[in-house]
Amino acid sequence: MPVDRLAAPPFELWRAKNHNGQMGKTDPTTITISRTMVGILTAICFVTAIVLFLFFSDENWSKLWTGAFTRVGLLLSAVWFALPTRDRPAAWASVSPLTFVGLIVAVFVIARYPRIIIPAAIVLVIVGFVLRPRHKRRPKR
């Protein structure tokens, strides 16, 4: 008897099934990102930007494409650093939802009021200095 999609529990609606109809890690809808491929694309973007800058710097179109390749290369290098390695999980693996929401709010506040960057940085340095972890050994009296 076929199971109605609406009668399924809510957690079953978002979990995709693999080609055998079973839940598992072999989900064909999952896209795996190769860290090596991201690194190669980053290098290609930077090399292309350097070549355009060195050999075609007099052309108007070259400035546009040099800037574009440089920005895309910088973005891909940030993604490359964030991707997991064999020894380290992904950079976002240990970020709690509360920290993520706090970072998003901070980005919007700083974008709205850019003058608060320096005072906020000073306050955060002072708070970090006061709340830093103490040494485990206490000095003798």
KEVOBA-309130 format. One record per residue (C-alpha): residue in three letters; chain; residue number from 1; x, y, z. Coordinates in steps of 0.1 Angstrom, whole numbers, plus 2048, in hexadecimal, padded with zeros to 3 digits. Layout:
<sites>
+-----+-------+-----+-----+-----+-----+
| res | chain |   n |  xx |  yy |  zz |
+-----+-------+-----+-----+-----+-----+
| Ala |     A | NUM |   X |   Y |   Z |
...
+-----+-------+-----+-----+-----+-----+
</sites>
This chain:
<sites>
+-----+-------+-----+-----+-----+-----+
| res | chain |   n |  xx |  yy |  zz |
+-----+-------+-----+-----+-----+-----+
| Met |     A |   1 | 800 | 800 | 800 |
| Pro |     A |   2 | 810 | 821 | 7F6 |
| Val |     A |   3 | 817 | 83A | 811 |
| Asp |     A |   4 | 808 | 85C | 80D |
| Arg |     A |   5 | 822 | 879 | 80F |
| Leu |     A |   6 | 80B | 88D | 825 |
| Ala |     A |   7 | 806 | 871 | 83E |
| Ala |     A |   8 | 82C | 86C | 842 |
| Pro |     A |   9 | 83C | 87B | 862 |
| Pro |     A |  10 | 84A | 89E | 85D |
| Phe |     A |  11 | 86E | 893 | 860 |
| Glu |     A |  12 | 86A | 87B | 843 |
| Leu |     A |  13 | 85F | 896 | 82B |
| Trp |     A |  14 | 881 | 8A8 | 82A |
| Arg |     A |  15 | 897 | 889 | 82A |
| Ala |     A |  16 | 89F | 87E | 807 |
| Lys |     A |  17 | 8A2 | 859 | 7FE |
| Asn |     A |  18 | 8BE | 84A | 7E9 |
| His |     A |  19 | 8B9 | 837 | 7C9 |
| Asn |     A |  20 | 8B0 | 817 | 7DB |
| Gly |     A |  21 | 893 | 828 | 7EE |
| Gln |     A |  22 | 8A6 | 827 | 80F |
| Met |     A |  23 | 8B3 | 842 | 825 |
| Gly |     A |  24 | 8D8 | 845 | 826 |
| Lys |     A |  25 | 8F8 | 856 | 81D |
| Thr |     A |  26 | 8F7 | 84D | 7F8 |
| Asp |     A |  27 | 8DD | 868 | 7F1 |
| Pro |     A |  28 | 8E0 | 872 | 7CC |
| Thr |     A |  29 | 8D2 | 895 | 7D4 |
| Thr |     A |  30 | 8F0 | 89C | 7EB |
| Ile |     A |  31 | 90B | 8B1 | 7DA |
| Thr |     A |  32 | 92E | 8AA | 7E5 |
| Ile |     A |  33 | 947 | 8C6 | 7E2 |
| Ser |     A |  34 | 96B | 8BC | 7DB |
| Arg |     A |  35 | 984 | 8D2 | 7EE |
| Thr |     A |  36 | 99E | 8CB | 7D4 |
| Met |     A |  37 | 987 | 8D7 | 7B8 |
| Val |     A |  38 | 97F | 8F7 | 7CB |
| Gly |     A |  39 | 9A4 | 8FD | 7CF |
| Ile |     A |  40 | 9AB | 8F8 | 7AA |
| Leu |     A |  41 | 98E | 910 | 7A1 |
| Thr |     A |  42 | 99D | 92A | 7B9 |
| Ala |     A |  43 | 9BF | 927 | 7A9 |
| Ile |     A |  44 | 9B0 | 92A | 786 |
| Cys |     A |  45 | 99D | 94A | 790 |
| Phe |     A |  46 | 9BC | 95A | 7A0 |
| Val |     A |  47 | 9D3 | 950 | 782 |
| Thr |     A |  48 | 9B9 | 95D | 769 |
| Ala |     A |  49 | 9B7 | 97E | 77D |
| Ile |     A |  50 | 9DD | 981 | 77D |
| Val |     A |  51 | 9E0 | 97A | 758 |
| Leu |     A |  52 | 9C5 | 994 | 750 |
| Phe |     A |  53 | 9D5 | 9AD | 766 |
| Leu |     A |  54 | 9F8 | 9A9 | 758 |
| Phe |     A |  55 | 9F1 | 9A5 | 733 |
| Phe |     A |  56 | 9D0 | 9B7 | 72D |
| Ser |     A |  57 | 9D0 | 9D3 | 747 |
| Asp |     A |  58 | 9CA | 9EE | 72D |
| Glu |     A |  59 | 9A9 | 9E0 | 721 |
| Asn |     A |  60 | 988 | 9EB | 732 |
| Trp |     A |  61 | 979 | 9C9 | 732 |
| Ser |     A |  62 | 998 | 9BB | 743 |
| Lys |     A |  63 | 992 | 9D0 | 762 |
| Leu |     A |  64 | 96F | 9C1 | 765 |
| Trp |     A |  65 | 97B | 99D | 761 |
| Thr |     A |  66 | 99A | 9A1 | 777 |
| Gly |     A |  67 | 984 | 9AE | 793 |
| Ala |     A |  68 | 96A | 992 | 78E |
| Phe |     A |  69 | 984 | 976 | 78E |
| Thr |     A |  70 | 995 | 985 | 7AC |
| Arg |     A |  71 | 975 | 987 | 7C0 |
| Val |     A |  72 | 96A | 964 | 7B6 |
| Gly |     A |  73 | 98D | 956 | 7BF |
| Leu |     A |  74 | 98B | 967 | 7E1 |
| Leu |     A |  75 | 968 | 958 | 7E7 |
| Leu |     A |  76 | 973 | 935 | 7DC |
| Ser |     A |  77 | 992 | 937 | 7F2 |
| Ala |     A |  78 | 97B | 93F | 810 |
| Val |     A |  79 | 966 | 920 | 807 |
| Trp |     A |  80 | 985 | 90B | 803 |
| Phe |     A |  81 | 991 | 915 | 826 |
| Ala |     A |  82 | 96F | 90D | 835 |
| Leu |     A |  83 | 96B | 8EA | 825 |
| Pro |     A |  84 | 974 | 8CC | 83A |
| Thr |     A |  85 | 995 | 8B9 | 837 |
| Arg |     A |  86 | 99E | 896 | 842 |
| Asp |     A |  87 | 9AA | 8A3 | 864 |
| Arg |     A |  88 | 990 | 8BF | 86A |
| Pro |     A |  89 | 96B | 8C2 | 866 |
| Ala |     A |  90 | 95A | 8DE | 853 |
| Ala |     A |  91 | 95E | 901 | 861 |
| Trp |     A |  92 | 938 | 903 | 866 |
| Ala |     A |  93 | 935 | 8E1 | 877 |
| Ser |     A |  94 | 939 | 8EE | 89A |
| Val |     A |  95 | 926 | 90F | 897 |
| Ser |     A |  96 | 906 | 90F | 8AC |
| Pro |     A |  97 | 8E6 | 91E | 89E |
| Leu |     A |  98 | 8E7 | 939 | 8B8 |
| Thr |     A |  99 | 90A | 944 | 8AE |
| Phe |     A | 100 | 900 | 943 | 889 |
| Val |     A | 101 | 8E2 | 95A | 890 |
| Gly |     A | 102 | 8F8 | 971 | 8A5 |
| Leu |     A | 103 | 911 | 974 | 888 |
| Ile |     A | 104 | 8F5 | 97C | 86F |
| Val |     A | 105 | 8E7 | 997 | 886 |
| Ala |     A | 106 | 909 | 9A5 | 88C |
| Val |     A | 107 | 90F | 9A8 | 866 |
| Phe |     A | 108 | 8EE | 9BA | 861 |
| Val |     A | 109 | 8F5 | 9D2 | 87E |
| Ile |     A | 110 | 918 | 9DA | 872 |
| Ala |     A | 111 | 90B | 9DF | 84E |
| Arg |     A | 112 | 8F0 | 9F6 | 85B |
| Tyr |     A | 113 | 906 | A09 | 873 |
| Pro |     A | 114 | 92A | A07 | 867 |
| Arg |     A | 115 | 937 | A20 | 881 |
| Ile |     A | 116 | 933 | A07 | 89D |
| Ile |     A | 117 | 94E | 9F0 | 890 |
| Ile |     A | 118 | 96B | A00 | 8A4 |
| Pro |     A | 119 | 958 | A05 | 8C5 |
| Ala |     A | 120 | 949 | 9E2 | 8C2 |
| Ala |     A | 121 | 96C | 9D3 | 8BC |
| Ile |     A | 122 | 97A | 9E5 | 8DA |
| Val |     A | 123 | 95E | 9D8 | 8F0 |
| Leu |     A | 124 | 962 | 9B5 | 8E3 |
| Val |     A | 125 | 988 | 9B6 | 8EA |
| Ile |     A | 126 | 982 | 9C2 | 90E |
| Val |     A | 127 | 967 | 9A8 | 914 |
| Gly |     A | 128 | 97E | 98D | 904 |
| Phe |     A | 129 | 99B | 997 | 91B |
| Val |     A | 130 | 985 | 996 | 93A |
| Leu |     A | 131 | 973 | 975 | 932 |
| Arg |     A | 132 | 991 | 962 | 925 |
| Pro |     A | 133 | 997 | 93F | 934 |
| Arg |     A | 134 | 9AE | 93F | 952 |
| His |     A | 135 | 9CC | 929 | 957 |
| Lys |     A | 136 | 9C5 | 908 | 967 |
| Arg |     A | 137 | 9E2 | 90B | 97F |
| Arg |     A | 138 | 9DE | 925 | 99A |
| Pro |     A | 139 | 9FD | 935 | 9A8 |
| Lys |     A | 140 | A09 | 92B | 9CA |
| Arg |     A | 141 | A01 | 941 | 9E7 |
+-----+-------+-----+-----+-----+-----+
</sites>
